[in-house]
Amino acid sequence: MKTSCSALLTLLVVSLPAMSVTTPQIMASALSPDCLQYRVVGLCYWLFCTPFGCTVKTSVKVKHNLPDLVVSAYNTPGDNPWREIAFAGVAIPGAEGGGDTNSRINNSQTKIRFKNADAFGHPAGSTFYRFLSGMGYSCSNDVVPLQPYFISTLDQLAWRGGIPEMFYPEALTPGLREVRQPGDLWGNVYPREGALGQTDDYKAGAVIAQRAVDIVTRSGQPHVYLSEVGSSRPGYWPPSPVQEGNPGNHTWQRLSPVMSSTCAMFPDHTITDVSAERQSLNGGYIWALWRPYACCRRRGQTFLGSTGG
């Protein structure tokens, strides 16, 4: 199955338009064993009782990633590279424009960029779960496909003004909440707004996407959005909120301008990597956010505990 899925993704990459993707292409991109990372991690223990007594039963505990959200970062309202949902982020009074906010040269150390961002429920749906069923027992999520969880044009005060997060300690303290690797700072997560000081457009788009999911995967944030926060229950463990630089917390799959069949965290290349092929000519980028879920089959009335991660 892994070979056939890889072949499908190869064909998909070849046929993908350079500047946009469609919903069927995004659905097919979810057939990625590398992003899925399916594995058996332990056992769950259940107390099963009948009128004749109680016994302890076990079930296998599995862990794997699921494609939760499709996140876009782009310059101009209405220009989301995911064409079918671009209408959702069209300009409204007070939320127009974007891109470079000054005319300094490309290698300037102080170029400021502004990007809009959208986060929608991943549309993979039944296509992905048919693929996942071949692995054995699997987990589900509470994400609604194509549900708009965040549209930055509707979040004007926070996304365009940085209010109130520009005054938060996370925004005022250097080195706190940053997307970076040694010698290569991509940008700060706070304030979670559309403006960012970054000369590299791909890196700017990545930080904007990181900011968007930092909002969506938490409750009670000072933004206009729908939260995507799962609730744990016996035998089911949803992921924690997205945290940059936290291995195993989440991964990103690039969908545009060049589709990838693999997943990685930001920063998603080394310092010496030449990333020119990742640059979008119109400043539009799309990633799929994958997050880890763990679960096991219920085999009794009472959950006693589990082993493994």
Secondary structure, DSSP 8 states (H G I E B T S, - for coil): -HHHHHHHHHHHHHHS-SS-B-HHHHHHHT--HHHH--EEEEEEEEEEEETTEEEEEEEEEEEEEEEEEEEEEESSTT--SBGGGGGGG--BTTB---EESS---TT-TT-EEE-EEEEEE---HHHHHHHHHTTSS-------TT-EEEEGGG-HHHHHH-TTGGGSHHHHSTTSSEEEETTEEEEE--S-SSEEE-S-HHHHHHHHHHHHHHHHTSSS-SSS--------BTTEE------TT-TTS-EEEEEESS--SS-B-SS-S-TT---GGG--TTS-EEEEEEEEEEEE---SSEEEEE---
